[in-house]
Amino acid sequence: MSGIRVRRFLAAVRAALVVIAIFVMLIPIIWIFLAAFKNHVDVYQLKLFFTPTLDNFATVFEPPYLLGPKLLNSTLVALATVAVAIPVATMAAYGFSRFRLIGETAMLVVILATQFVPAVVIILPFFVMFRDIGLLDTRIGLILVNLAIVMPFAIWMIKGFIDGIPLDTEEAAMVDGSSRLGVIRDIVLPMAAPGLLTAGIFCFIIAWNEFLFALILTNKHSVTLPIGLALFKGEEGDLWNLLSAAGIIIMAPMFVLALIIREYFVRGMTMGAVR
Amino acid sequence: MRDDTLKYLLVLPAVLVVSATAVWPLAESLRLSFTVGRLNRPGSLDQYLGFENFSWAFMEDPAFWNSVWVTAVYTVATVGLTTVLALGLALLLAPEGRLRSTARTLLILPFAMSPALIGVSFRFMFNPEFGLFDAFFGLMLPPLAEISWLANPTLAFAVCVMADVWGWIPFLTLVLIGGLAAVPRETIEAARIDGANAWRVFRDVTLPQMGPVLAVVVILKTIFSLKTFDQIFMLTNGGPGTATQTLSHYIYFNGMKYGQIGYAASVAWLMVIPMIILTYFYAKFVFRKE
């Protein structure tokens, strides 16, 4: 074979490998996706070809499963977590980015380190405290502990964005007589807006997918979607078609959000250790 | 307002939130770890017994050592497999082109999936009666079809590792693609001209250049592997027996199911120590360029 042919052949092999690898990576998602549209009988027969049905998506919202309130809880908890985290993190990010503070490195390291504290360590004292003050099984309680996991990401991510905004515009405005708060409001916030949105979406995904806190703190009124998955156990074991439909409801919105911010996913997760 | 005051007011709310939601529970857990700490016994949360919880864990509790062992093997297996597979996938997907760019986009999907849901989907796929894997093995290797994966301690552990690796490959791959892009083209070209084959170029040029990125990825993945809870809980719930009981799961069981919150807190703190060491190394990379 000539050199060109060998190269073409290798390129085709590589392209095939790419397709196979991605297919393998998507199998569990495809599998859930298929099962969500199967009826009860088809799930248990492993069919690849079947008449799709939307019944499962209706059933999960009916008694005894009632996914509706859980969907509401998940949405409210994640939204409120983001609504508190982003403004607080933005202020701090600006402070850390633009000024030298006493103990700055220490504070940043502690904030970084909190991301690595096992969730199970955080939840033990909160469980005791919430039991004593009546915050168990409330959305407020869940929002409070969720802040523990999103704050470090939010601060570090937004700080990265603000670090990238050139100082000149700010300084020019200050020379023209703007106050510091005016500069933050009129220059920094508009320029950092895409970054704030990205950080907000990132934190929303984390709060939405959070499992351990909700498992321990909720049992009836404030149960979130991931915990709701445990409901789909019947007398005869797991109800896979319903589990899959609930799974789609949990993951589909996150897929959309993840695709929107995919450029920043890596930077967000590594907190700037990889640029 | 003067900047000198303002700058501290700006960071104050964040410092308060982080202190209340992360630093306080860490300190309070440490305090609880020295107490009798029974959830159902009022007053026992302030009843101190020194290092007794810790010595109990070390000396008298085989279940603790079991979870340490499970976590250690789990961490080594998941970190190793994820890193190697992600590096392979990164090399495959790094070149530009429409197919690869689509592939990179699709890769974000598994990572947006909640770990609990990953656990559920793997339990589904390894179901002995109608799971996908079972059907696959029934077709390819009929003797394997009769195995009920999650009932066998070793296989259940392997499935947990598989689910974890599957969930983390996308993220590590995307990080490593970024790392590959940063390797200077000229160095690779120069090595090629000097007659190095693809493998030599990879081993002697690409890999050393990737060092820092690989280090970050390995530290980060190690931290997340050590903490693993969600998938395990949904996939095997620590079973069969305690074959897949990680430290996080053991802490959860002691604290929440048996109400031994003092003991759970002491085991939890034993887990925090390696985290602090790993975080120290991780912080070095974060602050390196500043």
Interface residues (C-beta under 8 A of the other chain):
Chain A: R14 A15 L17 V18 V19 A21 I22 M25 L26 I27 P28 I29 W31 I32 A35 V43 Y44 Q45 L46 V84 A85 V88 A89 M91 A92 Y94 G95 F96 R98 F99 L101 T105 M107 L108 V109 V110 I111 L112 A113 T114 F116 V117 P118 A119 V120 V121 I122 I123 L124 P125 F126 F127 V128 L144 V145 L147 A148 M151 P152 I155 S179 R180 L181 I205 W208 N209 F211 L212 L215 I216 P226 L229 D238 W240 L243 S244 G247 I250 M251 M254 F255 L257 A258 L259 R262 F265 V266 M269 T270 M271 G272 A273 V274 R275
Chain B: M1 D3 L6 K7 Y8 L10 V11 P13 A14 V15 V17 V18 T21 A22 V23 W24 P25 L26 E28 S29 L32 L39 L45 L89 L92 L93 L99 R100 A103 T105 L106 L107 I108 L109 P110 F111 A112 M113 S114 P115 A116 L117 I118 V120 S121 F122 R123 F124 M125 N127 E129 F130 L132 A135 W166 I169 P170 F171 L174 V175 G178 G179 V213 V216 V217 L220 I223 L226 K227 F229 D230 F233 M234 S248 I251 Y252 G255 M256 I261 A264 A265 A268 W269 M271 V272 M275 I276 L278 T279 Y282 A283 F285 V286 F287 K289
